[in-house]
Amino acid sequence: MQEQAERPGRGRDMLSGAAVLSGQLGKTIQRLRKAYNLSLSELAEQSGVAKSIISQIERNETNPTLATIWRLSQALDVSIERVLAANDEEPFIEKSSRADTPILVSEDGKVRLAIIGWVKTIEWLQWYEVSADPGGVLDSDPHQRGSVESLSISEGCFEVDIGGVVQRARAGETLRYRCDRQHVVRCTGDVPGRATMVVIMKAAVME
């Protein structure tokens, strides 16, 4: 798949948004660590996460995997939801316009994936809005070992082919399948298709 050319400033805006989310995570980790009166070395010892990694997270210099966040949350004795929360004291709401939503396009140009997932979860959970012309084919390489993909059809008909095993679905139906091997999604029939695709990247929680 190839990504469409971005409008000027879009990539910069996305990077800026990712930095803000990562910065909020780092501030939360630092605030909880100091609340427990723990040094970086002590938190590293209790969590099993390297001191240098914790320091980078707090300084907004890295994007940790879900497994790393889980280890830190266990050491800090708080839920992972609280660690991931931007601010426990304020409501969170975020809006992305259609123009700011990246679009991936299949090699044949007939299948388009709008990336509607959240940048904070991209290493372990991704989701897309799929629109396809009749006959469109999305041929994807294997994802991380153990990953699972879910394709919920809202319009038209699709089929999924994994190693010669084919399953079809139409509007109102959902296909779920292992995507840690070559997998092909096709828009069948003579009308355009629409679907929501969710990818659970299991490797991120199997470290």
C-alpha positions in Angstrom: 0.0 0.0 0.0 1.1 3.5 -0.6 0.0 6.6 1.3 -1.4 9.5 -0.7 0.5 12.7 -0.8 -0.1 14.8 2.3 -1.2 18.4 2.2 1.4 20.8 3.4 1.8 20.7 7.2 -0.3 17.5 7.7 2.8 15.4 8.6 4.0 18.1 10.9 0.6 18.3 12.6 0.5 14.5 13.1 3.9 14.5 14.7 3.0 17.4 16.9 -0.1 15.5 18.1 1.9 12.3 18.8 4.4 14.3 20.8 1.6 15.9 22.9 0.1 12.4 23.7 3.6 11.0 24.5 4.4 14.1 26.7 1.2 13.6 28.7 2.1 9.9 29.3 5.6 10.9 30.4 4.2 13.5 32.8 1.8 11.0 34.3 4.5 8.4 34.9 6.7 11.1 36.5 3.9 12.4 38.7 3.0 8.9 39.9 6.6 8.0 40.5 7.2 11.1 42.6 3.9 10.6 44.5 5.3 7.2 45.6 8.7 8.9 46.4 10.5 6.6 44.1 13.8 7.3 42.3 14.3 6.3 38.7 16.5 3.4 39.9 13.9 2.2 42.3 11.1 2.2 39.7 13.4 0.5 37.2 14.1 -2.3 39.8 10.4 -2.8 40.7 9.1 -2.7 37.1 11.9 -4.5 35.2 12.0 -1.5 32.8 15.5 0.0 32.2 16.2 3.2 34.1 17.2 4.8 30.8 13.9 3.9 29.2 11.9 5.3 32.1 13.9 8.5 31.9 13.3 8.8 28.1 9.5 8.2 28.6 9.4 11.0 31.2 11.3 13.4 29.0 9.0 12.5 26.0 11.9 11.0 24.0 10.3 7.6 23.2 6.9 6.0 22.6 6.7 2.9 24.9 4.9 -0.3 24.0 1.8 -1.4 25.8 3.9 -4.1 27.6 6.3 -1.4 29.0 3.4 0.7 30.2 1.8 -2.3 31.8 5.0 -3.1 33.7 5.2 0.5 35.0 1.5 0.5 36.0 2.1 -2.7 38.0 5.1 -1.2 39.8 3.1 2.0 40.5 0.1 0.0 41.7 -2.3 1.8 39.4 -4.5 0.6 36.5 -3.1 0.9 33.0 -6.2 3.0 32.2 -5.0 5.6 34.7 -1.5 5.6 33.3 -2.8 6.1 29.8 -5.2 8.9 30.8 -4.0 12.3 29.7 -5.2 13.9 32.9 -7.3 12.4 35.6 -8.7 15.8 36.6 -9.9 16.9 33.1 -12.3 15.4 30.5 -10.6 14.2 27.3 -12.0 14.8 23.8 -10.2 15.0 20.5 -11.4 15.7 17.0 -9.8 14.9 13.7 -11.1 16.3 10.4 -11.4 14.3 7.2 -8.7 16.4 5.7 -6.3 15.5 8.5 -7.0 11.7 8.2 -4.2 9.8 6.4 -5.3 7.6 3.5 -3.6 4.4 2.5 -4.2 3.1 -1.1 -3.9 -0.5 -2.4 -1.5 -1.2 -5.3 -4.4 -1.4 -7.7 -5.8 1.9 -6.5 -9.2 0.5 -5.8 -9.1 0.0 -2.0 -8.6 3.0 0.4 -8.0 2.8 4.1 -8.6 5.9 6.2 -6.5 5.7 9.3 -9.1 6.5 12.0 -7.2 4.8 14.9 -5.6 6.7 17.7 -1.8 7.4 17.5 -1.4 6.3 21.2 -2.5 2.8 20.5 -0.9 2.2 17.1 1.7 -0.3 18.4 -1.0 -2.7 19.7 -4.4 -1.6 18.2 -5.2 -0.1 14.8 -8.4 0.6 13.1 -9.4 1.8 9.6 -12.3 2.9 7.5 -12.2 0.8 4.3 -13.8 1.9 1.0 -13.4 -0.2 -2.1 -14.4 -0.2 -5.7 -15.8 -3.5 -7.2 -12.9 -5.9 -7.8 -10.5 -4.0 -5.5 -7.8 -6.1 -3.9 -5.8 -5.3 -0.7 -2.8 -7.7 -0.5 -1.1 -7.4 2.9 2.1 -8.8 4.3 2.0 -10.7 7.6 1.7 -8.6 10.8 3.4 -9.5 14.1 3.0 -13.1 15.2 -0.4 -13.7 16.9 -2.1 -10.6 15.4 -5.8 -10.8 14.6 -7.8 -8.7 12.1 -11.5 -8.0 12.2 -13.4 -6.8 9.1 -17.0 -5.6 9.7 -18.9 -5.0 6.5 -21.3 -2.1 6.3 -21.9 -2.0 2.5 -21.3 -4.4 -0.4 -19.5 -7.7 -0.2 -15.9 -8.7 0.7 -13.9 -11.9 0.8 -10.7 -12.7 2.8 -8.2 -15.2 1.4 -5.5 -16.7 3.7 -3.4 -19.4 2.2 -6.1 -20.4 -0.2 -8.8 -20.6 2.5 -11.5 -18.1 1.4 -14.4 -16.7 3.5 -17.0 -14.2 2.2 -19.2 -11.7 4.1 -21.7 -9.1 3.2 -23.3 -6.0 4.9 -24.0 -6.7 8.6 -21.4 -9.5 8.8 -17.9 -9.6 10.3 -14.9 -11.7 9.4 -12.1 -12.3 12.0 -8.9 -14.0 11.1 -5.2 -14.3 12.0 -3.2 -11.8 10.0 0.3 -12.9 10.9 0.5 -14.5 7.5 -0.1 -13.2 4.0 -3.7 -12.2 3.7 -5.8 -10.8 0.8 -9.0 -8.8 1.1 -11.2 -8.4 -2.0 -14.3 -6.4 -2.7 -16.5 -8.8 -4.6 -19.7 -8.2 -6.5 -20.5 -5.3 -8.8 -21.1 -2.5 -6.2 -18.6 -0.5 -4.0 -17.9 -1.8 -0.5 -17.4 -0.2 2.9 -16.1 -1.8 6.1 -14.3 -1.1 9.4 -11.1 -3.0 9.9 -9.6 -3.5 13.4 -6.1 -5.0 13.9 -5.0 -6.3 17.2 -1.2 -6.4 17.3 -0.6 -9.1 19.8 3.2 -8.9 19.6 3.1 -5.6 21.6 1.8 -7.4 24.7 3.9 -10.6 24.3 7.3 -9.0 25.1 
